[in-house]
C-alpha cells in the first residue's frame, strides 16, 4: 500500500515538473542577407516594461554575450543597429477540457460526475525578450530573435545568472547558422 502511494506521489511530481513552462527561443531573418563582415553594432533603443528591471542592466547582459561572439560596440558608423524590447504578458499556453467520471455502484447507489479541468500554466505572467537587428547601410531589419516564457522571477537581481543564460541562448542564434559561410 505504501509503495503504491509513493509511486503515485513520484508520478504526480514528475507530471507537475513537466508541466512547468520552459523558455522558447525563435529567430527569423531576411533571406539573401550576407551576415559575414557585420561585426560592429550600436544600440538604437532599449525598452523595458517589467517593473523594477533596469534597462542598462539588460543591455549589459546582451553586450556581454555579443562580445563573447566577436561583436564590437561602437559609436562611429556601426554595421548594425540593435533594438531590445522586454515586456511581460499572460502566457498563451494550455488547454481546457471536460472530464466525465463514472463511479461503480456501492450498495444501491452509483455515481456520475461532470467537471471541467485546466492544464497547469495557463494564465501565468511570463517575460518576453525581443532583439531586432537592422543593417545600417540599408536601414533594413535583417534578424529578429525572441525568447518567450521566461519566469518573471528571472528578472530580479538574484537571478542574474538565469537571465544571462536566456540572453546567451537567444543571441547565439545570431547570425543565423544557415546563412553563415
Secondary structure, 3 states (H helix, E strand, C coil): CHHHHHHHHHHHHHHHHHHCCCCEEEEEECCCCCCCCCCEEEEEEEEEECCCCCHHHHHHHHHHHHHHCCCEECCCCCCEEEEEEEEEEECCCCCEEEEEEEEEEECCEEEEEEEEEECCCCCCEEEEEEEEEEECCCCEEEEEEEEEEECHHHHCHHHHHHHHHHHHHHHCCCCCCCCCC
